[in-house]
């Protein structure tokens, strides 16, 4: 099952799959016109065994002297107390999904709904909200990207700063949201059309708040920022590594890009909430940015975490969001 707001990597995944297939085709065939052995096969085999033995001795010595890059990377961890708070925050998010009239519809529920015409009132209202919020979301997303680069230590690198500038230029070039009935409960970006974010009409109708819409728009903008050359890959990989350490889940490759995009979305929505105080509770508004993942049918795939695992990874990466979700609820219990 592909997760609705995580479809934006589809174009890039198709390209990568094509490369893997071409490598298999090119490397998996033997030329029948060439001899497999240039001399006696027994002699060659003996030489090969000796060569392999020498290589193994060399590698074992080198590995004993120098630790691998994976072992030298500092690993993040989460305490039992923090894990308990995280689970409590997940409960707040998914409880608000049932109580809040503006809550986002869960992804699995969206998928079960019939297709929605572009001109339907719900789809039109969603498209108007997305287009209205796009300029603001671009600013929020850029600020969140810069904040994340600072947090992970990339702002000091001149090379990465140049990548950030190029990423910001790509984000600023996005001009419109395109509703699409066939995309149903998905949102996507195609790097051949980097000025447009395509939204399924069911998804447009299912994101019933500004906070929910901003989080998904920022997610898609992060894909565009990364570009067709994966220019933000070091930052994306760092986010994925930390999420893997904190949750014990396998969050690498395309999964790391998806969780980085989700994190940027949650950060952008939180910045919006901070800058626009209102009468609604902070917990309710924060929950809207990730509650479309409060599913009953919790399935992921090779490129995407399951929706509920996505919530868990996002909150593990953002303990401040956990505290705000829980503290706001506790304050409202006081007489």
Buried (B, 14 or more C-beta within 10 A) or exposed (E): BBBBBBBBBBBBBEEBEEEEEEEEEEEEEEEEEEEEEEEEEEEEEEEEEEEEEEEEEEEEEEEEEEEEEEEEEEEBEBEEEBBEBBEBBBEBBBBBBEEBEBBBBBBBBBBEEEEBEEEBEBBBEBBEBBBEBBEBBBBBBBEBBBBBBEBBEBBEEEEBBEBBEBBBEBBBEBEEBBBBBEBBBBBBBBBEEBEBBBBBBBBBBBBBBBBBBBBBBBBBBBBBBBBEEEBBBBBBBBBBBBBBBBBEBEBBBBBBBBBBBBBBBBBBBBBBBEEEEEEBBBBBBBBBBBBBBBBEEBBBEEBBBBBBBBBBBBBBBBBEBBEBBBEBBEEEEEE
